[in-house]
Amino acid sequence: MGSELALACDMRFASRERAIVSQFEIGAGLVPGGGPMARLSRLMERGRVLEVILSANDIPGALAELYGYVNRSLPDADLDGFVDDLATRIASFDKQTIMDTKRLVNVASLPPDIEIESGWDALRCFDGTTGHAAENQNANRARLLQSRRCRESLRRFRGTLTIYNGAASNGTLRKNQNVEDQPKPLERDQ
């Protein structure tokens, strides 16, 4: 869900040296859920969306910027300072003007709810509401989530993408911790 969360943010910034984003579900026999198809198609052209989703490849920060997956990729040493400065600048402007501007940009650029809902339908297999296909996908997800490779990928993703969301509306900045700050795996995970 890390990529889906990042794609739902107003802006995305990544480290050139450390960021890796992806839609890995296809490689595990799963349909990506949570809206990546609706959101990615508004950030990049169709062929690149298909490349990202169907290849299940890791995409480094510089390529993510080139494709439009993130707003910018910056040297790791400059990333936090850039995002902090941008958030501070945006937060200094008139709040109502920011909200009105975001509303108009959202109307023109965000996918309609029906498109996002269809992406969430792919995740409904967790509650078993979509029949036999959902049972197969649920079993695939369970195997995937139990795998060491998946846990390592998710840990790596959590630590490499700085997410800015909401500074325009409330002056806050949210960003992920570094990988080094994440809990160590349990003995049975190794």
Secondary structure as GFF3:
##gff-version 3
##sequence-region A 1 190
A	DSSP	alpha_helix	2	7	.	.	.	ID=ss1
A	DSSP	beta_strand	11	15	.	.	.	ID=ss2
A	DSSP	beta_strand	20	21	.	.	.	ID=ss3
A	DSSP	three_ten_helix	25	28	.	.	.	ID=ss4
A	DSSP	alpha_helix	36	43	.	.	.	ID=ss5
A	DSSP	alpha_helix	46	55	.	.	.	ID=ss6
A	DSSP	beta_strand	59	60	.	.	.	ID=ss7
A	DSSP	alpha_helix	61	67	.	.	.	ID=ss8
A	DSSP	beta_strand	72	74	.	.	.	ID=ss9
A	DSSP	alpha_helix	76	91	.	.	.	ID=ss10
A	DSSP	alpha_helix	95	109	.	.	.	ID=ss11
A	DSSP	alpha_helix	113	121	.	.	.	ID=ss12
A	DSSP	three_ten_helix	124	127	.	.	.	ID=ss13
A	DSSP	alpha_helix	132	146	.	.	.	ID=ss14
A	DSSP	alpha_helix	148	160	.	.	.	ID=ss15
A	DSSP	beta_strand	161	164	.	.	.	ID=ss16
A	DSSP	alpha_helix	167	170	.	.	.	ID=ss17
A	DSSP	three_ten_helix	179	181	.	.	.	ID=ss18
A	DSSP	three_ten_helix	187	189	.	.	.	ID=ss19
###
